[in-house]
């Protein structure tokens, strides 16, 4: 039986997970080609410039119901994905701690109110007093009087995950990974490489902002992160600081390394991170733990996240065998597993 030729254009977190999910379900029926303009590590992509938080409840600070539901479903899928394909990747499901300074307590109350609307999904949301916070994170600044603890949320190391997914794909003979290859155009049943059209039975467009010219309303939202090594800081789980101007997340990795982030700017500039952003990130981090003053800065990184006006991802069926998946915004790692399941269901329904 002739195998169907499938092209996935865009090899970030969504493209790689989709390739693995498709080939696992239909290995004997597919010849799959993955194309990405970036190198295998993902450097230069928004998937590379991410913190890897799997936190559907904590994301309710900004996210809509659709994102929450996809994220909640994905939360249960991630351990299975990692066990199957990426068992050596750092992953921790110790929950998320949300705090706010005294003058921003109303923001904490607002988030708590949003979370209560989803109590049928989980009862593991705990309001915390100052002593509760210290028991949970003894190294945290003692200035925080109240907080919220979401017990079963998780995080992972995205820098280790991307090449690990690629390595898992390389185990399949009928998967061809093409990194550092720019696809000039994507249409139903074909992709343009240079000046040559190449035919496929199925085409999945996962290019993010690479599809901006084809998708009305798709825009880039600039995100900036900092990676530091902080020997004087010991945090066991992601910390989210609510603030109207300087919101922050601190995500612990291995070897006393931390990702600091949250800067979201309505700009499509790809310039280096600004001094103002650096000062805001460091000031907010210092307010969480004074040990960040002695941290070694390992990296600054800025990238554009693809987003529609509602900040919700979309699966767009352009043709019977041509799908675009886009608009993941800052939620790529949060929603990709469930989004892949949705796309594979569409694929399996088409004869």
BALOBA-1460 file (C-alpha; in Angstrom, 3 decimals):
// residues 351
<rec num="1" residu="x" x="0.000" y="0.000" z="0.000"/>
<rec num="2" residu="x" x="1.355" y="3.410" z="-1.008"/>
<rec num="3" residu="x" x="2.183" y="5.628" z="1.955"/>
<rec num="4" residu="x" x="0.718" y="9.119" z="2.221"/>
<rec num="5" residu="x" x="3.258" y="11.906" z="1.936"/>
<rec num="6" residu="x" x="2.854" y="14.398" z="4.797"/>
<rec num="7" residu="x" x="4.639" y="17.742" z="5.205"/>
<rec num="8" residu="x" x="4.795" y="19.642" z="8.494"/>
<rec num="9" residu="x" x="6.200" y="23.130" z="7.979"/>
<rec num="10" residu="x" x="7.440" y="24.615" z="11.233"/>
<rec num="11" residu="x" x="9.508" y="22.569" z="13.672"/>
<rec num="12" residu="x" x="8.922" y="24.314" z="16.964"/>
<rec num="13" residu="x" x="7.255" y="22.581" z="19.891"/>
<rec num="14" residu="x" x="3.960" y="22.182" z="18.018"/>
<rec num="15" residu="x" x="5.497" y="20.878" z="14.780"/>
<rec num="16" residu="x" x="7.719" y="18.311" z="16.513"/>
<rec num="17" residu="x" x="4.976" y="17.043" z="18.791"/>
<rec num="18" residu="x" x="2.555" y="16.822" z="15.876"/>
<rec num="19" residu="x" x="5.092" y="14.841" z="13.845"/>
<rec num="20" residu="x" x="5.595" y="12.338" z="16.677"/>
<rec num="21" residu="x" x="1.875" y="12.011" z="17.359"/>
<rec num="22" residu="x" x="1.068" y="11.436" z="13.678"/>
<rec num="23" residu="x" x="3.843" y="8.953" z="13.015"/>
<rec num="24" residu="x" x="3.054" y="6.963" z="16.155"/>
<rec num="25" residu="x" x="-0.586" y="6.552" z="15.109"/>
<rec num="26" residu="x" x="0.054" y="5.917" z="11.407"/>
<rec num="27" residu="x" x="3.655" y="4.757" z="11.093"/>
<rec num="28" residu="x" x="2.887" y="2.103" z="8.482"/>
<rec num="29" residu="x" x="0.846" y="4.540" z="6.347"/>
<rec num="30" residu="x" x="2.891" y="7.756" z="6.330"/>
<rec num="31" residu="x" x="6.048" y="9.239" z="4.852"/>
<rec num="32" residu="x" x="6.533" y="12.373" z="6.928"/>
<rec num="33" residu="x" x="8.785" y="15.365" z="6.236"/>
<rec num="34" residu="x" x="9.365" y="18.093" z="8.828"/>
<rec num="35" residu="x" x="10.753" y="21.453" z="7.688"/>
<rec num="36" residu="x" x="12.059" y="24.274" z="9.846"/>
<rec num="37" residu="x" x="14.102" y="27.376" z="9.069"/>
<rec num="38" residu="x" x="15.938" y="27.140" z="12.400"/>
<rec num="39" residu="x" x="18.569" y="24.649" z="13.527"/>
<rec num="40" residu="x" x="17.727" y="21.474" z="15.434"/>
<rec num="41" residu="x" x="18.212" y="23.066" z="18.867"/>
<rec num="42" residu="x" x="15.406" y="25.498" z="18.045"/>
<rec num="43" residu="x" x="17.661" y="28.508" z="18.576"/>
<rec num="44" residu="x" x="16.071" y="31.584" z="17.052"/>
<rec num="45" residu="x" x="12.486" y="30.379" z="17.529"/>
<rec num="46" residu="x" x="9.843" y="31.400" z="20.062"/>
<rec num="47" residu="x" x="9.811" y="27.762" z="21.254"/>
<rec num="48" residu="x" x="13.438" y="28.276" z="22.326"/>
<rec num="49" residu="x" x="12.630" y="31.532" z="24.140"/>
<rec num="50" residu="x" x="10.173" y="30.081" z="26.623"/>
<rec num="51" residu="x" x="10.032" y="29.074" z="30.264"/>
<rec num="52" residu="x" x="8.193" y="25.754" z="29.850"/>
<rec num="53" residu="x" x="5.483" y="26.354" z="32.440"/>
<rec num="54" residu="x" x="2.561" y="23.922" z="32.299"/>
<rec num="55" residu="x" x="0.217" y="26.018" z="34.395"/>
<rec num="56" residu="x" x="-3.387" y="26.264" z="33.143"/>
<rec num="57" residu="x" x="-4.773" y="27.684" z="36.397"/>
<rec num="58" residu="x" x="-2.018" y="30.260" z="36.877"/>
<rec num="59" residu="x" x="-2.432" y="31.348" z="33.239"/>
<rec num="60" residu="x" x="-6.025" y="32.370" z="33.970"/>
<rec num="61" residu="x" x="-4.510" y="35.713" z="34.955"/>
<rec num="62" residu="x" x="-4.524" y="36.445" z="31.194"/>
<rec num="63" residu="x" x="-5.850" y="33.375" z="29.361"/>
<rec num="64" residu="x" x="-9.332" y="32.564" z="28.098"/>
<rec num="65" residu="x" x="-11.425" y="29.439" z="28.744"/>
<rec num="66" residu="x" x="-10.294" y="27.679" z="25.567"/>
<rec num="67" residu="x" x="-6.633" y="28.018" z="26.539"/>
<rec num="68" residu="x" x="-7.389" y="26.766" z="30.037"/>
<rec num="69" residu="x" x="-9.189" y="23.662" z="28.761"/>
<rec num="70" residu="x" x="-6.437" y="22.802" z="26.276"/>
<rec num="71" residu="x" x="-3.832" y="23.406" z="28.979"/>
<rec num="72" residu="x" x="-5.638" y="21.285" z="31.538"/>
<rec num="73" residu="x" x="-5.890" y="18.405" z="29.063"/>
<rec num="74" residu="x" x="-2.234" y="18.806" z="28.100"/>
<rec num="75" residu="x" x="-1.163" y="18.712" z="31.750"/>
<rec num="76" residu="x" x="-2.124" y="15.028" z="31.921"/>
<rec num="77" residu="x" x="-0.562" y="14.290" z="28.517"/>
<rec num="78" residu="x" x="2.910" y="15.666" z="29.239"/>
<rec num="79" residu="x" x="4.074" y="12.865" z="31.608"/>
<rec num="80" residu="x" x="3.083" y="10.293" z="28.973"/>
<rec num="81" residu="x" x="4.943" y="12.209" z="26.248"/>
<rec num="82" residu="x" x="8.086" y="12.502" z="28.347"/>
<rec num="83" residu="x" x="8.026" y="8.849" z="29.413"/>
<rec num="84" residu="x" x="7.608" y="7.713" z="25.820"/>
<rec num="85" residu="x" x="10.035" y="10.007" z="24.003"/>
<rec num="86" residu="x" x="12.014" y="12.286" z="26.327"/>
<rec num="87" residu="x" x="12.608" y="10.477" z="29.603"/>
<rec num="88" residu="x" x="15.846" y="12.369" z="30.389"/>
<rec num="89" residu="x" x="14.332" y="15.855" z="30.095"/>
<rec num="90" residu="x" x="14.009" y="17.792" z="33.357"/>
<rec num="91" residu="x" x="10.371" y="17.871" z="34.466"/>
<rec num="92" residu="x" x="8.848" y="18.713" z="37.826"/>
<rec num="93" residu="x" x="5.196" y="18.732" z="38.899"/>
<rec num="94" residu="x" x="5.538" y="20.492" z="42.235"/>
<rec num="95" residu="x" x="2.871" y="23.079" z="41.459"/>
<rec num="96" residu="x" x="2.878" y="26.856" z="41.087"/>
<rec num="97" residu="x" x="3.013" y="29.493" z="43.808"/>
<rec num="98" residu="x" x="1.318" y="32.831" z="43.032"/>
<rec num="99" residu="x" x="2.082" y="35.854" z="45.211"/>
<rec num="100" residu="x" x="1.514" y="39.600" z="45.174"/>
<rec num="101" residu="x" x="2.808" y="42.545" z="47.145"/>
<rec num="102" residu="x" x="0.463" y="44.070" z="49.751"/>
<rec num="103" residu="x" x="-0.672" y="46.869" z="47.437"/>
<rec num="104" residu="x" x="-1.588" y="44.364" z="44.696"/>
<rec num="105" residu="x" x="-3.690" y="41.998" z="46.819"/>
<rec num="106" residu="x" x="-6.748" y="42.814" z="44.683"/>
<rec num="107" residu="x" x="-4.996" y="41.140" z="41.747"/>
<rec num="108" residu="x" x="-4.627" y="37.990" z="43.824"/>
<rec num="109" residu="x" x="-8.325" y="38.110" z="44.722"/>
<rec num="110" residu="x" x="-9.270" y="38.561" z="41.078"/>
<rec num="111" residu="x" x="-7.204" y="35.540" z="40.003"/>
<rec num="112" residu="x" x="-8.655" y="33.477" z="42.835"/>
<rec num="113" residu="x" x="-12.146" y="34.416" z="41.666"/>
<rec num="114" residu="x" x="-11.323" y="33.321" z="38.101"/>
<rec num="115" residu="x" x="-9.949" y="30.020" z="39.362"/>
<rec num="116" residu="x" x="-13.088" y="29.288" z="41.377"/>
<rec num="117" residu="x" x="-15.077" y="29.200" z="38.131"/>
<rec num="118" residu="x" x="-13.126" y="26.066" z="37.229"/>
<rec num="119" residu="x" x="-13.386" y="24.228" z="40.536"/>
<rec num="120" residu="x" x="-15.046" y="21.286" z="38.765"/>
<rec num="121" residu="x" x="-11.654" y="20.653" z="37.096"/>
<rec num="122" residu="x" x="-9.648" y="20.562" z="40.299"/>
<rec num="123" residu="x" x="-9.910" y="21.172" z="44.032"/>
<rec num="124" residu="x" x="-6.160" y="21.541" z="44.436"/>
<rec num="125" residu="x" x="-6.083" y="25.344" z="44.663"/>
<rec num="126" residu="x" x="-5.044" y="26.413" z="48.139"/>
<rec num="127" residu="x" x="-5.149" y="29.958" z="49.569"/>
<rec num="128" residu="x" x="-2.030" y="30.616" z="51.636"/>
<rec num="129" residu="x" x="-1.169" y="32.792" z="54.600"/>
<rec num="130" residu="x" x="2.296" y="34.226" z="55.196"/>
<rec num="131" residu="x" x="3.305" y="31.225" z="57.322"/>
<rec num="132" residu="x" x="1.926" y="28.824" z="54.707"/>
<rec num="133" residu="x" x="4.102" y="30.500" z="52.062"/>
<rec num="134" residu="x" x="7.179" y="30.168" z="54.274"/>
<rec num="135" residu="x" x="6.456" y="26.487" z="54.884"/>
<rec num="136" residu="x" x="6.121" y="25.883" z="51.160"/>
<rec num="137" residu="x" x="9.075" y="28.044" z="50.051"/>
<rec num="138" residu="x" x="11.298" y="28.857" z="53.054"/>
<rec num="139" residu="x" x="13.738" y="30.797" z="50.870"/>
<rec num="140" residu="x" x="11.120" y="33.227" z="49.585"/>
<rec num="141" residu="x" x="10.973" y="36.810" z="50.813"/>
<rec num="142" residu="x" x="8.925" y="37.078" z="54.019"/>
<rec num="143" residu="x" x="7.114" y="40.209" z="52.804"/>
<rec num="144" residu="x" x="4.326" y="38.249" z="51.061"/>
<rec num="145" residu="x" x="1.264" y="38.020" z="53.317"/>
<rec num="146" residu="x" x="-0.995" y="35.945" z="51.067"/>
<rec num="147" residu="x" x="-0.685" y="33.644" z="48.097"/>
<rec num="148" residu="x" x="-2.243" y="30.872" z="46.031"/>
<rec num="149" residu="x" x="-0.810" y="27.400" z="45.563"/>
<rec num="150" residu="x" x="-1.888" y="25.303" z="42.562"/>
<rec num="151" residu="x" x="-0.671" y="21.861" z="43.531"/>
<rec num="152" residu="x" x="-0.483" y="19.817" z="40.342"/>
<rec num="153" residu="x" x="0.915" y="22.270" z="37.816"/>
<rec num="154" residu="x" x="4.336" y="21.558" z="36.339"/>
<rec num="155" residu="x" x="7.283" y="22.868" z="34.338"/>
<rec num="156" residu="x" x="10.038" y="21.465" z="32.134"/>
<rec num="157" residu="x" x="13.311" y="22.388" z="30.458"/>
<rec num="158" residu="x" x="12.434" y="23.488" z="26.917"/>
<rec num="159" residu="x" x="16.066" y="23.699" z="25.815"/>
<rec num="160" residu="x" x="16.531" y="19.983" z="26.500"/>
<rec num="161" residu="x" x="13.095" y="19.038" z="25.213"/>
<rec num="162" residu="x" x="13.376" y="20.318" z="21.620"/>
<rec num="163" residu="x" x="16.459" y="18.267" z="20.593"/>
<rec num="164" residu="x" x="15.106" y="15.297" z="22.539"/>
<rec num="165" residu="x" x="11.915" y="15.345" z="20.453"/>
<rec num="166" residu="x" x="14.030" y="15.553" z="17.318"/>
<rec num="167" residu="x" x="16.060" y="12.561" z="18.462"/>
<rec num="168" residu="x" x="12.847" y="10.605" z="19.047"/>
<rec num="169" residu="x" x="11.723" y="11.428" z="15.495"/>
<rec num="170" residu="x" x="15.050" y="10.214" z="14.081"/>
<rec num="171" residu="x" x="14.210" y="6.698" z="15.280"/>
<rec num="172" residu="x" x="11.518" y="6.438" z="12.582"/>
<rec num="173" residu="x" x="12.828" y="5.506" z="9.135"/>
<rec num="174" residu="x" x="9.942" y="7.177" z="7.347"/>
<rec num="175" residu="x" x="10.471" y="10.564" z="9.018"/>
<rec num="176" residu="x" x="12.734" y="13.126" z="7.335"/>
<rec num="177" residu="x" x="13.780" y="16.150" z="9.362"/>
<rec num="178" residu="x" x="14.949" y="19.191" z="7.411"/>
<rec num="179" residu="x" x="16.370" y="21.859" z="9.716"/>
<rec num="180" residu="x" x="17.846" y="25.101" z="8.431"/>
<rec num="181" residu="x" x="15.529" y="24.881" z="5.408"/>
<rec num="182" residu="x" x="13.319" y="27.866" z="4.582"/>
<rec num="183" residu="x" x="9.946" y="27.086" z="3.003"/>
<rec num="184" residu="x" x="8.944" y="29.987" z="0.763"/>
<rec num="185" residu="x" x="5.230" y="29.201" z="0.515"/>
<rec num="186" residu="x" x="2.655" y="26.654" z="1.667"/>
<rec num="187" residu="x" x="-0.475" y="25.693" z="-0.239"/>
<rec num="188" residu="x" x="-2.912" y="22.813" z="-0.437"/>
<rec num="189" residu="x" x="-0.983" y="19.728" z="-1.495"/>
<rec num="190" residu="x" x="2.387" y="21.421" z="-1.989"/>
<rec num="191" residu="x" x="5.162" y="23.528" z="-0.519"/>
<rec num="192" residu="x" x="7.600" y="25.857" z="-2.251"/>
<rec num="193" residu="x" x="11.312" y="25.221" z="-1.706"/>
<rec num="194" residu="x" x="13.312" y="27.883" z="-3.501"/>
<rec num="195" residu="x" x="11.771" y="27.981" z="-6.965"/>
<rec num="196" residu="x" x="10.441" y="24.416" z="-6.908"/>
<rec num="197" residu="x" x="7.049" y="23.200" z="-5.765"/>
<rec num="198" residu="x" x="7.091" y="19.823" z="-3.982"/>
<rec num="199" residu="x" x="3.870" y="17.790" z="-3.840"/>
<rec num="200" residu="x" x="2.402" y="16.186" z="-0.703"/>
<rec num="201" residu="x" x="-0.844" y="14.424" z="0.165"/>
<rec num="202" residu="x" x="-1.209" y="16.385" z="3.423"/>
<rec num="203" residu="x" x="0.270" y="19.733" z="4.446"/>
<rec num="204" residu="x" x="0.290" y="21.110" z="8.010"/>
<rec num="205" residu="x" x="1.340" y="24.741" z="8.368"/>
<rec num="206" residu="x" x="2.847" y="25.312" z="11.846"/>
<rec num="207" residu="x" x="5.077" y="28.261" z="10.932"/>
<rec num="208" residu="x" x="3.855" y="30.763" z="13.498"/>
<rec num="209" residu="x" x="4.622" y="34.248" z="12.210"/>
<rec num="210" residu="x" x="5.957" y="32.696" z="9.016"/>
<rec num="211" residu="x" x="2.296" y="32.397" z="7.992"/>
<rec num="212" residu="x" x="1.492" y="36.030" z="8.780"/>
<rec num="213" residu="x" x="0.900" y="36.919" z="5.140"/>
<rec num="214" residu="x" x="-1.671" y="34.130" z="4.793"/>
<rec num="215" residu="x" x="-3.618" y="34.600" z="8.050"/>
<rec num="216" residu="x" x="-5.587" y="37.795" z="8.619"/>
<rec num="217" residu="x" x="-5.121" y="39.270" z="12.094"/>
<rec num="218" residu="x" x="-2.034" y="37.252" z="13.022"/>
<rec num="219" residu="x" x="0.512" y="39.493" z="14.745"/>
<rec num="220" residu="x" x="3.711" y="39.179" z="16.728"/>
<rec num="221" residu="x" x="3.851" y="39.912" z="20.463"/>
<rec num="222" residu="x" x="7.349" y="40.419" z="21.767"/>
<rec num="223" residu="x" x="8.413" y="38.297" z="24.736"/>
<rec num="224" residu="x" x="11.660" y="38.625" z="26.673"/>
<rec num="225" residu="x" x="13.334" y="36.315" z="29.168"/>
<rec num="226" residu="x" x="16.537" y="36.148" z="31.158"/>
<rec num="227" residu="x" x="18.397" y="33.035" z="32.261"/>
<rec num="228" residu="x" x="20.527" y="33.259" z="35.397"/>
<rec num="229" residu="x" x="22.501" y="31.034" z="37.741"/>
<rec num="230" residu="x" x="21.739" y="31.949" z="41.354"/>
<rec num="231" residu="x" x="23.625" y="29.841" z="43.951"/>
<rec num="232" residu="x" x="22.111" y="31.883" z="46.798"/>
<rec num="233" residu="x" x="18.523" y="31.160" z="45.729"/>
<rec num="234" residu="x" x="16.679" y="27.931" z="46.488"/>
<rec num="235" residu="x" x="13.168" y="27.771" z="45.026"/>
<rec num="236" residu="x" x="11.398" y="24.481" z="44.400"/>
<rec num="237" residu="x" x="8.633" y="25.516" z="42.013"/>
<rec num="238" residu="x" x="7.678" y="28.354" z="39.658"/>
<rec num="239" residu="x" x="6.804" y="31.595" z="41.414"/>
<rec num="240" residu="x" x="4.438" y="34.073" z="39.767"/>
<rec num="241" residu="x" x="4.453" y="37.624" z="40.996"/>
<rec num="242" residu="x" x="1.274" y="39.535" z="40.136"/>
<rec num="243" residu="x" x="1.875" y="43.186" z="39.402"/>
<rec num="244" residu="x" x="0.054" y="45.656" z="37.118"/>
<rec num="245" residu="x" x="3.309" y="46.936" z="35.619"/>
<rec num="246" residu="x" x="6.060" y="44.436" z="36.489"/>
<rec num="247" residu="x" x="4.550" y="40.946" z="36.467"/>
<rec num="248" residu="x" x="7.143" y="38.194" z="36.750"/>
<rec num="249" residu="x" x="7.598" y="34.458" z="36.699"/>
<rec num="250" residu="x" x="10.626" y="32.709" z="38.145"/>
<rec num="251" residu="x" x="11.094" y="29.131" z="36.930"/>
<rec num="252" residu="x" x="13.701" y="26.881" z="38.608"/>
<rec num="253" residu="x" x="15.744" y="24.503" z="36.462"/>
<rec num="254" residu="x" x="18.636" y="22.209" z="37.299"/>
<rec num="255" residu="x" x="22.078" y="23.400" z="38.500"/>
<rec num="256" residu="x" x="20.621" y="26.413" z="40.348"/>
<rec num="257" residu="x" x="19.550" y="28.014" z="37.087"/>
<rec num="258" residu="x" x="16.383" y="30.094" z="36.756"/>
<rec num="259" residu="x" x="14.336" y="31.574" z="33.933"/>
<rec num="260" residu="x" x="13.033" y="35.075" z="34.653"/>
<rec num="261" residu="x" x="10.350" y="36.390" z="32.387"/>
<rec num="262" residu="x" x="6.914" y="37.798" z="31.659"/>
<rec num="263" residu="x" x="7.690" y="40.816" z="29.537"/>
<rec num="264" residu="x" x="4.971" y="41.071" z="26.877"/>
<rec num="265" residu="x" x="5.216" y="44.028" z="24.525"/>
<rec num="266" residu="x" x="2.841" y="44.900" z="21.692"/>
<rec num="267" residu="x" x="5.667" y="45.211" z="19.236"/>
<rec num="268" residu="x" x="7.048" y="43.198" z="16.326"/>
<rec num="269" residu="x" x="10.573" y="44.492" z="16.886"/>
<rec num="270" residu="x" x="13.267" y="41.810" z="16.918"/>
<rec num="271" residu="x" x="15.867" y="44.097" z="18.529"/>
<rec num="272" residu="x" x="17.861" y="42.953" z="21.539"/>
<rec num="273" residu="x" x="16.256" y="43.189" z="24.971"/>
<rec num="274" residu="x" x="16.100" y="46.768" z="26.275"/>
<rec num="275" residu="x" x="17.759" y="48.159" z="29.389"/>
<rec num="276" residu="x" x="14.305" y="49.029" z="30.743"/>
<rec num="277" residu="x" x="13.157" y="45.409" z="30.420"/>
<rec num="278" residu="x" x="16.319" y="44.152" z="32.108"/>
<rec num="279" residu="x" x="15.854" y="46.561" z="35.017"/>
<rec num="280" residu="x" x="12.189" y="45.591" z="35.409"/>
<rec num="281" residu="x" x="12.938" y="41.857" z="35.381"/>
<rec num="282" residu="x" x="15.796" y="42.167" z="37.858"/>
<rec num="283" residu="x" x="13.915" y="44.522" z="40.183"/>
<rec num="284" residu="x" x="10.917" y="42.200" z="40.300"/>
<rec num="285" residu="x" x="13.169" y="39.163" z="40.848"/>
<rec num="286" residu="x" x="15.009" y="40.952" z="43.664"/>
<rec num="287" residu="x" x="11.676" y="41.647" z="45.365"/>
<rec num="288" residu="x" x="11.052" y="37.891" z="45.408"/>
<rec num="289" residu="x" x="14.508" y="36.928" z="46.644"/>
<rec num="290" residu="x" x="17.464" y="39.220" z="47.421"/>
<rec num="291" residu="x" x="19.838" y="36.440" z="46.338"/>
<rec num="292" residu="x" x="19.121" y="37.301" z="42.709"/>
<rec num="293" residu="x" x="21.346" y="40.368" z="43.203"/>
<rec num="294" residu="x" x="24.341" y="38.004" z="43.197"/>
<rec num="295" residu="x" x="23.118" y="35.891" z="40.277"/>
<rec num="296" residu="x" x="25.239" y="35.339" z="37.190"/>
<rec num="297" residu="x" x="23.405" y="36.385" z="34.028"/>
<rec num="298" residu="x" x="23.714" y="33.566" z="31.474"/>
<rec num="299" residu="x" x="21.490" y="34.866" z="28.711"/>
<rec num="300" residu="x" x="19.035" y="37.496" z="27.523"/>
<rec num="301" residu="x" x="16.568" y="36.401" z="24.859"/>
<rec num="302" residu="x" x="13.719" y="38.042" z="22.954"/>
<rec num="303" residu="x" x="11.330" y="36.564" z="20.404"/>
<rec num="304" residu="x" x="7.955" y="37.233" z="18.792"/>
<rec num="305" residu="x" x="4.993" y="35.038" z="19.763"/>
<rec num="306" residu="x" x="2.292" y="34.565" z="17.094"/>
<rec num="307" residu="x" x="-1.109" y="35.732" z="18.335"/>
<rec num="308" residu="x" x="-4.613" y="36.566" z="17.183"/>
<rec num="309" residu="x" x="-6.670" y="39.270" z="18.888"/>
<rec num="310" residu="x" x="-8.257" y="36.815" z="21.346"/>
<rec num="311" residu="x" x="-4.900" y="35.187" z="22.188"/>
<rec num="312" residu="x" x="-6.421" y="31.759" z="21.483"/>
<rec num="313" residu="x" x="-4.900" y="29.146" z="19.151"/>
<rec num="314" residu="x" x="-6.699" y="28.215" z="15.952"/>
<rec num="315" residu="x" x="-6.863" y="25.092" z="13.803"/>
<rec num="316" residu="x" x="-7.860" y="26.327" z="10.349"/>
<rec num="317" residu="x" x="-8.924" y="23.803" z="7.714"/>
<rec num="318" residu="x" x="-7.916" y="25.507" z="4.475"/>
<rec num="319" residu="x" x="-8.632" y="22.472" z="2.313"/>
<rec num="320" residu="x" x="-9.575" y="18.847" z="2.859"/>
<rec num="321" residu="x" x="-5.933" y="17.927" z="3.488"/>
<rec num="322" residu="x" x="-4.411" y="21.312" z="4.310"/>
<rec num="323" residu="x" x="-4.445" y="22.629" z="7.896"/>
<rec num="324" residu="x" x="-2.923" y="25.675" z="9.527"/>
<rec num="325" residu="x" x="-2.316" y="25.606" z="13.284"/>
<rec num="326" residu="x" x="-1.341" y="28.993" z="14.683"/>
<rec num="327" residu="x" x="-1.822" y="31.717" z="17.280"/>
<rec num="328" residu="x" x="-0.342" y="29.846" z="20.256"/>
<rec num="329" residu="x" x="0.861" y="33.152" z="21.740"/>
<rec num="330" residu="x" x="2.717" y="32.472" z="25.034"/>
<rec num="331" residu="x" x="0.960" y="29.139" z="25.508"/>
<rec num="332" residu="x" x="2.902" y="26.858" z="23.149"/>
<rec num="333" residu="x" x="4.093" y="24.338" z="25.727"/>
<rec num="334" residu="x" x="0.890" y="24.627" z="27.715"/>
<rec num="335" residu="x" x="-1.497" y="23.676" z="24.893"/>
<rec num="336" residu="x" x="0.496" y="21.799" z="22.223"/>
<rec num="337" residu="x" x="-0.208" y="18.204" z="23.365"/>
<rec num="338" residu="x" x="-3.997" y="18.675" z="23.389"/>
<rec num="339" residu="x" x="-3.862" y="20.710" z="20.195"/>
<rec num="340" residu="x" x="-1.953" y="17.876" z="18.481"/>
<rec num="341" residu="x" x="-4.615" y="15.392" z="19.569"/>
<rec num="342" residu="x" x="-7.256" y="17.638" z="18.034"/>
<rec num="343" residu="x" x="-5.358" y="17.887" z="14.738"/>
<rec num="344" residu="x" x="-4.687" y="14.149" z="14.581"/>
<rec num="345" residu="x" x="-8.415" y="13.506" z="15.096"/>
<rec num="346" residu="x" x="-9.143" y="15.666" z="12.026"/>
<rec num="347" residu="x" x="-6.457" y="13.800" z="10.082"/>
<rec num="348" residu="x" x="-7.879" y="10.378" z="11.019"/>
<rec num="349" residu="x" x="-11.422" y="11.375" z="10.057"/>
<rec num="350" residu="x" x="-10.474" y="12.255" z="6.473"/>
<rec num="351" residu="x" x="-10.354" y="9.229" z="4.205"/>
